[in-house]
Amino acid sequence: MTEYRIKEGTLGVVQSAIKELVAAVHEAEPDSEYTSYWVGGSDRFVHIMAFVDEEAQKRHQDAEYTSKFVEILYPNCSQLPEFTPIDIVE
């Protein structure tokens, strides 16, 4: 899980980048789960992701579309992404 906050006035740019990233993940990583949430119309976003194994996670991290997303996102963040590992219970 990843959480971050964006700067005022950057919503359109960030949402566009998210849509592009999620589409690329779904196309290139059919076994991965990736969903992005905008929290209550705020400046906060949460991404939930699950990979079949560590190799799949590494491929995701090294993918060109992930790098492109990071290049767009980070300058538009008021709070940089914080990654929290989560495990499914049931």
C-alpha positions as CSV (number, residue, x, y, z in Angstrom):
1,M,0.0,0.0,0.0
2,T,1.2,3.5,-0.8
3,E,-0.2,6.8,0.5
4,Y,0.7,10.3,-0.6
5,R,-0.6,13.9,-0.8
6,I,-0.5,16.2,-3.8
7,K,0.1,19.9,-4.1
8,E,-2.9,22.2,-4.7
9,G,-3.6,22.7,-8.3
10,T,-2.1,19.4,-9.5
11,L,-5.1,17.1,-9.3
12,G,-5.7,16.8,-13.1
13,V,-2.0,16.0,-13.8
14,V,-1.8,13.4,-11.0
15,Q,-5.1,11.8,-11.9
16,S,-4.1,11.5,-15.6
17,A,-0.8,10.0,-14.6
18,I,-2.5,7.5,-12.3
19,K,-4.9,6.4,-15.1
20,E,-2.0,5.9,-17.4
21,L,-0.1,3.9,-14.8
22,V,-3.0,1.6,-13.9
23,A,-3.8,0.9,-17.5
24,A,-0.2,0.0,-18.2
25,V,0.0,-2.3,-15.1
26,H,-3.2,-4.1,-16.1
27,E,-1.9,-4.6,-19.6
28,A,1.7,-5.6,-18.8
29,E,1.1,-7.3,-15.5
30,P,-2.1,-9.4,-15.8
31,D,-1.3,-11.4,-12.6
32,S,-0.7,-8.2,-10.5
33,E,-3.5,-6.4,-8.7
34,Y,-3.3,-2.6,-8.7
35,T,-6.0,-0.2,-7.6
36,S,-5.8,3.6,-6.9
37,Y,-8.1,5.5,-4.6
38,W,-8.7,9.2,-4.2
39,V,-9.6,9.7,-0.6
40,G,-12.8,11.7,-0.2
41,G,-12.1,14.5,-2.6
42,S,-9.0,15.5,-0.6
43,D,-5.4,15.9,-1.6
44,R,-4.7,12.3,-0.5
45,F,-4.3,9.1,-2.6
46,V,-3.9,5.5,-1.7
47,H,-2.7,2.7,-4.0
48,I,-3.2,-0.9,-3.2
49,M,-1.1,-3.4,-5.0
50,A,-0.4,-7.2,-4.9
51,F,2.2,-9.1,-6.8
52,V,2.4,-12.9,-7.3
53,D,6.0,-13.0,-6.1
54,E,9.0,-10.8,-5.4
55,E,10.2,-11.1,-9.1
56,A,6.8,-9.7,-10.3
57,Q,7.2,-6.8,-7.8
58,K,10.7,-6.1,-9.0
59,R,9.6,-6.1,-12.7
60,H,6.9,-3.6,-11.7
61,Q,9.4,-1.4,-9.9
62,D,11.8,-1.5,-12.8
63,A,9.1,-0.9,-15.5
64,E,9.3,2.1,-17.7
65,Y,5.7,3.1,-17.0
66,T,6.5,3.0,-13.3
67,S,9.5,5.3,-13.7
68,K,7.3,7.7,-15.9
69,F,4.7,7.8,-13.2
70,V,7.2,8.6,-10.5
71,E,8.8,11.4,-12.6
72,I,5.3,13.0,-12.9
73,L,4.1,12.3,-9.3
74,Y,7.0,13.2,-7.1
75,P,7.3,16.9,-8.1
76,N,3.5,17.2,-7.6
77,C,3.5,15.8,-4.1
78,S,3.2,17.8,-0.9
79,Q,3.9,14.5,1.0
80,L,6.0,11.9,-0.8
81,P,4.7,8.4,-1.1
82,E,5.0,6.2,2.0
83,F,5.0,2.5,1.4
84,T,3.4,0.2,4.0
85,P,3.5,-3.6,3.5
86,I,0.1,-5.2,4.0
87,D,-0.9,-8.9,4.0
88,I,-4.3,-10.3,3.2
89,V,-5.9,-12.1,6.2
90,E,-8.5,-14.1,4.4
